[in-house]
Amino acid sequence: MSEVVIDRPPVEVAAYAGDPTNAPSWYVNIESVEWLTPPPARPGSRVAFVAHFLGRRLAYTYEIVELVPGERLVMRTAQGPFPMETTYRWEPHGGGRTRMTLRNRGEPSGFASVAAPVLSAAMRRANRKDLTALKTLLERTDR
């Protein structure tokens, strides 16, 4: 799990980060997003992502399985290279700030299961970079 404190209120951070359309602007590895069901995000929504991770192109589809506006978003891969669940949580952190956590859980199979420790460490590094990028983007005064 990775976390960051963002100098913006939870409702604002959740509205931006919880909209998959915005993912390429703050996820370093996500190249594109395509809605497979009509937006906005809600349980049952499906979104296709294309990413580059550890030198490989990955295409996968997330389904939103839980959404508590301004508090939590849970997505699971409906199709892709290995089962994955991503959870965002947004909590007030005093003074109009937000503590955002990002957690990815997955069970690699085949060769990926052998490389699981390396994949896990790389995912944590990428998540920290992504949250830092989100913080920078949302705290900019010119946005």
N, C-alpha and C positions, 0 to 999 in steps of 0.2 A: 504494500500500500504506500502511496505517495501523497503528500499533502502540501498545501501552500495557503498563506493568508493573503487575501486580496483586498485592497483598500476600496471596496465597493460593497453595497448591501447585497445580502443573499439573493433577493428577488432578481436583481440585475445580473449577478454572476450566473444564476441558474437559468435565466432566460437566454443568455448568450451561449453558455457552455452546453446547455441541454438541448440546443437546436443543432441537430446533426449537420445542417447546411453550413454551419460555421466551422466545423471540424478542420478543414484544410487550412484555416487561418491560424490555428494554434497547435495542431498536431503536426510535429515535424515530419512524420513519415506518411501522413495521409495525403494522397494525390488528388482523389476525387470522391464525390459523394453523389449518389443518385437515389431519390425517393422511389420506392417500388409501390408504396401506397401514398395516398394524398397526405401532405403535411396539414396540420402541425403534428408534432410527436405526441403519441398517446399509446396506451397498451394495445399491442397488436400491430403497430406501425412497423414496416420493414424498410430498411435502408441498406443499399449496396455501397461498399467502400472499396477503393483500390488504394493499396499502400505499398511502400517499399520498406522492408525490414531486413537487416543483416544481408543486404545485397540481393534480396529476392523480391519479386513482385508478388503481392498477395491480394487476392480478390475474395471478399467474404461478405455475407449478408447478416446484419444484426436485426433482431426483432426486439422491440421494446416490450419488456415483460412487466415492468412496474414503473409508475411515475407518480410521485407525490410532488406537485408543483412547489418549487422553491426549497425542497428538502432532499429529494432522492430520485435518481433515475437508474434503472437496471436494464441492461441490454444483454441478450445472448445471441451467439451466432446461430443462425438458422441454416447456414450453408457456408462452407469455407474449409481451410486446410486442417483445422482442429477445433474442437469445442472450446469456446471462450465465453466468459461472462465478465462484463465491465459494469462497475458500479460507481456512480458519482454521488457524493453527499455534499450538501451545502449547509453550513451552520453559522449562526451569528457569532461574531468574535469581538464584540465590543466596538463602540465608536463607528458603527456603520460598516464594519469590515466583515469579511466572510472567510471562514476556514473551509476550503474545498479539499476533499479527499478523492482520490482516484484509485480504484482497486481493480486489477485484472486477475481473474482466476481461469485456469485452463488445464486441460489434461492432454498434453501432446502424445501422439501415438507414433509407431514406427521409429524411423531414425530420430525424429524430433524428441522422442522420449529419452534417448541416450544423451541428447544435448540439452535436456531440460534445465540443468543448473546454469548453463551459459545463456540459454534463452531467457531464463528468469532474471538474471542479472542485467542483461541487455534491455529487457522490458522495463525494469525499474529505472535504469538510466534514461531511457526514452520518456517514461512517464514524468520524471523530474524535469526534463527539458520542456516537455509539453506544458506542464503546469507553470513553469517559469515564463514561457512564451504567452500563456493566457494572462498571467498576472501583468506582464508588461503591456500587453494589448489593452486590457481593461482599465489599467491605471493611467494610460495616456490621456492627457488633457485635450488633445486635438481630435479625438475620435468622434 
